Amino acid sequence: MGTTIRVCRPRPRSGRVAPVRFPDDVPALTDGLVSLRAHTAEDARGSWEQCQDPLSQQWTTVPVPYAMSDARDFVEGIVPRGWREDRDYAFAVHARDGEGLERYAGTISLRPEGSRRAELAYGSHPWCRGRGVMERALRLLLEWGFAELDLAMVVWWANKGNWASRKLAWRLGFTMEGTVRSWLPQRGELRDGWVGTLLRDEPREPGSPWYDVPTILGPTVTLRPFRDSDRPRIREACADERTQEWLQEVPRPYTDEHARIFVENRREMSASGRGLAWAVADPATDVLLANISVFDVHPGREAEVGFWAHPEARGRGVMTEAVRLAARHAFVPEEDGGLGLHRVFAFAAEPNSASRHVLRSVGFTETGRDRHGTRMRDGSYVDSVVHDLLEPEWSGVSHRS
């Protein structure tokens, strides 16, 4: 559906000959399902409701507590001043809810930074989340900004950990540039910030994969995404002497902070398209038993498999079942929800007989060795044995069933 625009174009500061008249000069944009327009006094109620939401308070700089007077000042004072002063082009978002009623859905804006640059900002009302409303709204806004404001680039910022905002920016084609430490102010603190960029001629679609971690039910284990509640079990597993014997990168001592970083890094791996990791859980209790990862993914080609087990899970076939399920997901075609890979491989220290047994049990073949590829805790080196499994080999056995 095409975009409909009623526009009286705001001019850049340097070329402005007359102030923007609010609301007369604010363009109205629609794709037929979602609309952007100037804020009105009636939007104060929706703004107030949005800012009572815990997620809005967690990830934005709205005042806490947020009173109705704050909402009225926002829609009747802050927003009009932003337009008149060419420093914040904010739109009210409207869309139809599940009952077909037109409702306030949030606020989005472009904030000029000079030299044909602008910052993207957005906040959604809780009712519209998960419905695609914000994505539609932001596509309208970006199209308008690049065409009517002649922007060359748009920058996106979010507090580190705001995965919903990051995924939306990813859908719109923003490139994740990294993390800036202690950069974003929020209620007297400086938070680490994610930053992404979108150039005017770049496609408005993801430039890299984002691997959502599916829940996979096996006969004896469940593979699911990691949760913050898994941290105590992660700490127990990674503080274990046997785990640390074979995984030299594991910190010693291993603390709860290390476990927090581990969970965060699993999410980052999925979001950056490098791979995905599962918590291997007991189907009856949901207690963490192990970790299994498919990482360094080369789409359509290959990836590496890595794993460790909690001490309580060893000797029960947990790891063998988890590797089998992860390998199956790696080989399942992309159109069927898998990774569509041709080959998966793994390294295991030659003396690590338990890990090598797991790999052989799943069907991996020993193909070579990486001489002195594993450094032990005492500083000595041992060979790493290379194992791999090909999709045709997997397809030719009963694992596929």
C-alpha positions in Angstrom: 0.0 0.0 0.0 1.5 3.4 -1.0 2.2 6.3 1.3 -0.1 9.3 1.3 1.5 12.5 2.4 0.1 16.0 3.0 3.2 18.1 3.4 4.4 21.6 4.0 8.1 20.8 4.2 10.1 22.1 7.2 13.3 23.6 6.1 16.7 23.1 7.6 17.9 25.7 10.1 20.3 27.3 7.7 17.7 27.7 4.9 14.6 28.4 7.0 12.8 31.6 5.9 9.8 31.3 8.2 9.1 29.3 11.4 7.1 26.1 11.1 3.5 26.6 12.0 2.2 24.0 14.4 0.1 22.0 13.6 -0.6 23.4 10.1 2.8 22.6 8.7 3.0 19.1 10.2 2.6 16.6 7.4 0.0 13.8 7.6 1.3 10.4 6.5 -0.4 7.1 6.2 0.1 3.7 4.6 -3.6 2.9 4.9 -3.3 1.0 8.2 -1.0 3.3 10.3 -1.1 7.1 10.3 1.2 9.9 11.5 -0.1 13.3 12.3 0.4 16.3 14.6 -0.3 15.8 18.3 -3.4 17.2 19.7 -4.6 17.9 23.2 -6.6 14.7 23.1 -3.3 12.7 22.9 -2.4 13.6 26.5 -4.4 10.7 27.8 -2.6 8.2 25.6 0.8 9.7 26.4 0.0 9.5 30.1 -1.1 5.8 29.8 2.1 5.0 27.8 4.4 6.5 30.4 2.8 4.5 33.3 4.1 1.4 31.6 7.2 -0.1 33.3 8.9 -0.8 30.0 8.5 2.8 28.9 9.9 4.0 32.2 12.8 1.5 32.0 14.0 2.4 28.6 13.2 6.0 28.1 13.8 9.3 30.0 10.2 10.1 30.8 9.7 11.5 34.3 8.9 9.1 37.0 6.3 9.5 38.3 4.6 10.8 35.1 1.5 12.9 35.9 -1.3 14.0 33.6 0.2 17.5 33.7 3.5 16.1 32.2 1.5 14.5 29.4 -0.3 17.8 28.7 3.0 19.7 28.7 4.4 17.2 26.3 1.7 17.3 23.6 0.8 21.0 24.0 4.3 22.5 24.8 7.3 20.3 24.1 6.1 18.9 20.8 5.0 22.2 19.2 8.3 23.9 20.4 10.3 21.1 18.8 8.7 21.7 15.4 8.8 25.5 15.6 12.5 25.4 16.6 13.5 22.7 14.0 15.0 20.5 16.7 12.4 17.6 17.1 9.9 16.6 14.4 7.6 14.5 16.5 4.5 12.7 15.2 1.6 11.1 17.0 1.1 7.5 15.7 -2.5 6.2 15.3 -3.7 2.8 14.3 -6.7 0.5 14.6 -6.8 -1.9 17.5 -8.2 -5.4 17.5 -11.8 -4.0 17.7 -11.3 -1.7 14.7 -11.1 1.5 16.8 -8.6 4.2 15.9 -6.3 4.7 18.9 -3.2 6.6 19.9 -0.2 4.2 19.5 2.8 6.3 20.6 5.2 9.0 19.5 8.0 8.9 17.0 10.4 11.6 15.9 13.4 12.7 13.9 15.7 15.1 15.7 18.0 17.1 13.4 21.7 17.0 14.1 22.8 19.3 11.3 24.7 18.4 8.1 21.8 16.3 6.8 21.8 14.0 9.9 19.1 13.2 12.3 18.4 10.9 15.3 15.5 8.5 15.3 13.4 8.2 18.5 10.3 6.3 19.3 8.0 5.0 22.1 5.0 2.8 21.8 1.8 2.5 23.8 1.6 -1.0 25.3 -1.6 -1.9 23.4 0.1 -1.9 20.0 3.3 -3.8 20.8 3.8 -7.0 18.8 1.3 -5.8 16.1 3.8 -4.3 13.6 2.5 -0.8 14.2 5.8 0.8 15.2 7.6 -0.7 12.2 5.0 0.7 9.8 5.1 4.0 11.5 8.9 4.3 11.4 9.0 3.3 7.7 6.7 6.2 7.0 8.9 8.5 9.1 12.1 7.4 7.5 10.7 7.8 4.0 9.6 11.3 4.8 12.9 12.2 6.4 15.1 11.1 3.6 12.8 12.5 0.9 11.5 15.7 2.5 14.3 16.7 4.8 17.0 15.5 2.4 18.7 13.5 5.2 21.9 11.6 4.3 21.8 9.4 7.4 19.8 8.6 10.5 21.2 7.4 13.8 19.5 5.2 16.3 20.4 5.0 20.0 19.1 2.7 22.7 20.1 1.7 26.2 22.1 -1.5 26.1 19.7 -4.4 26.8 16.7 -2.9 25.1 16.4 -5.9 22.7 12.9 -4.9 21.4 14.2 -1.5 20.2 17.3 -3.1 18.7 15.3 -5.7 16.8 13.0 -3.1 15.4 16.0 -1.0 14.2 17.4 -4.2 12.7 14.2 -4.8 10.7 14.4 -1.3 9.4 17.9 -1.9 8.0 20.0 -0.1 10.6 23.6 -1.4 10.9 24.6 -2.0 14.6 27.8 0.0 15.0 28.6 -1.1 18.6 28.3 -0.1 22.2 29.3 3.3 23.6 30.0 3.0 27.3 28.4 5.4 29.8 27.0 7.6 27.1 23.2 7.8 27.4 21.9 9.9 30.4 18.9 8.5 32.3 17.7 10.0 35.6 21.1 11.0 36.9 23.0 8.0 35.5 25.0 7.4 32.4 24.1 4.1 30.7 25.9 2.1 28.1 24.3 2.8 24.7 23.8 0.8 21.5 24.2 2.8 18.3 23.1 2.0 14.8 23.1 3.9 11.5 21.0 3.9 8.3 22.1 5.7 5.1 19.6 7.2 2.7 20.4 4.8 -0.2 20.6 1.6 1.9 17.7 -0.9 1.7 15.1 -0.7 4.6 15.6 -4.4 5.4 18.0 -6.4 7.6 21.5 -6.6 6.4 22.4 -9.7 8.5 20.6 -12.6 10.1 19.0 -12.4 13.6 18.7 -15.9 14.9 15.7 -16.4 17.1 16.3 -19.3 19.5 13.5 -21.8 19.1 12.3 -24.1 21.8 13.0 -27.7 20.8 11.4 -30.6 22.6 13.4 -33.8 22.6 12.7 -37.2 24.1 14.7 -36.5 27.3 15.7 -32.8 27.2 14.3 -29.5 26.1 16.4 -26.9 24.3 15.2 -23.4 25.1 16.5 -19.8 25.2 18.7 -18.8 28.2 17.1 -16.8 31.0 18.4 -14.7 33.8 17.1 -17.2 36.2 19.6 -19.8 34.8 22.5 -17.8 36.2 23.0 -19.8 39.5 23.2 -23.1 37.5 25.5 -21.5 35.0 27.8 -20.4 37.8 27.8 -23.9 39.3 28.6 -25.5 35.9 31.3 -23.1 35.0 33.0 -23.1 38.4 33.2 -26.9 38.3 36.8 -28.2 38.0 36.1 -30.5 35.1 34.5 -27.7 33.1 37.4 -25.4 33.7 39.9 -28.2 32.8 38.7 -28.2 29.2 37.5 -24.6 28.7 40.4 -22.4 29.4 38.5 -19.2 28.6 36.2 -19.7 31.6 37.1 -17.2 34.3 38.4 -18.5 37.7 36.8 -17.9 40.1 33.5 -17.9 38.2 31.1 -15.4 39.7 27.4 -14.4 39.2 28.6 -11.4 37.2 30.3 -13.8 34.8 27.1 -15.8 34.5 25.2 -12.5 33.8 27.6 -11.7 31.0 27.4 -15.2 29.6 23.6 -14.9 29.2 23.9 -11.4 27.7 26.5 -12.7 25.2 24.2 -15.6 24.1 21.6 -12.9 23.2 24.2 -10.8 21.5 25.3 -13.8 19.4 21.8 -14.4 18.1 21.1 -10.7 17.4 24.4 -10.2 15.5 23.8 -13.2 13.4 26.8 -15.1 14.6 24.9 -18.1 15.9 22.5 -19.3 18.6 22.7 -21.0 22.0 20.3 -23.1 23.9 19.9 -23.8 27.6 19.5 -27.6 27.8 16.8 -28.1 30.4 15.0 -30.9 32.2 11.5 -31.3 30.6 9.9 -31.9 34.0 11.5 -29.2 36.1 12.9 -26.8 33.5 16.2 -26.8 35.5 19.3 -26.0 33.5 21.4 -29.1 32.7 23.8 -27.9 30.0 24.7 -25.4 27.3 24.8 -26.2 23.5 25.8 -23.5 20.9 26.0 -23.4 17.2 28.2 -20.5 16.4 30.4 -18.8 13.8 27.6 -19.5 11.3 28.4 -19.1 7.6 24.9 -19.1 6.1 24.4 -22.0 3.7 27.7 -23.5 4.6 28.9 -24.4 8.0 29.1 -23.6 11.7 30.9 -24.8 14.8 29.2 -26.7 17.8 30.3 -26.2 21.4 28.9 -27.5 24.7 29.3 -28.0 28.4 27.3 -29.8 31.0 26.3 -29.1 34.6 28.0 -31.8 36.9 24.5 -33.2 37.8 23.8 -33.9 34.1 26.9 -36.0 33.3 26.6 -39.6 32.4 22.9 -39.4 31.7 23.0 -39.0 27.9 21.9 -35.3 28.2 24.7 -34.0 26.1 24.3 -36.6 23.4 20.6 -35.8 23.0 21.3 -32.0 23.1 24.0 -32.2 20.3 21.7 -34.4 18.2 18.9 -31.8 18.5 21.2 -28.9 17.7 22.7 -30.7 14.7 19.2 -31.4 13.4 18.3 -27.7 13.6 21.5 -26.8 11.9 20.6 -29.0 8.9 16.9 -28.3 8.6 16.3 -26.0 5.6 15.8 -22.3 6.3 12.4 -22.3 4.8 11.4 -24.9 7.4 12.8 -22.9 10.3 16.4 -24.3 10.6 19.8 -22.9 9.6 20.1 -24.7 6.3 23.8 -25.6 6.8 25.8 -28.2 4.9 28.4 -29.0 7.6 28.8 -28.7 11.4 32.1 -29.3 13.1 33.5 -29.4 16.6 36.9 -29.4 18.4 37.6 -31.5 21.5 40.9 -31.8 23.3 42.4 -35.3 22.6 42.3 -36.3 26.3 38.7 -35.2 26.7 37.2 -38.6 26.1 33.7 -37.6 27.3 33.2 -34.9 24.7 34.7 -37.0 21.9 32.3 -39.9 22.8 29.3 -37.5 22.6 30.4 -36.4 19.1 30.9 -39.9 17.9 27.6 -41.0 19.3 25.8 -38.4 17.3 27.6 -39.4 14.1 30.5 -36.9 13.9 33.6 -38.2 12.1 37.2 -37.5 13.3 38.8 -35.7 10.4 42.1 -34.4 11.8 43.8 -32.6 14.5 44.8 -29.1 15.5 48.2 -29.6 16.9 48.6 -28.1 20.4 45.2 -26.5 19.8 44.1 -26.6 23.5 46.0 -25.0 26.3 45.6 -26.6 29.7 45.3 -24.9 33.1 48.9 -25.8 34.0 50.1 -24.1 30.8 50.8 -27.2 28.8 49.3 -27.9 25.4 47.4 -30.9 23.9 46.2 -31.6 20.5 42.5 -30.7 19.6 40.7 -33.4 17.5 38.6 -32.1 14.7 35.2 -33.7 14.1 32.6 -32.9 11.5 29.2 -34.0 10.3 27.7 -33.4 6.8 24.1 -32.8 6.0 24.0 -35.7 3.5 25.4 -38.0 6.2 22.7 -36.8 8.6 19.9 -37.2 6.0 20.9 -40.7 5.3 20.3 -41.9 8.8 17.3 -42.1 11.2 18.2 -38.9 13.0 16.0 -37.0 10.6 12.9 -38.6 11.7 
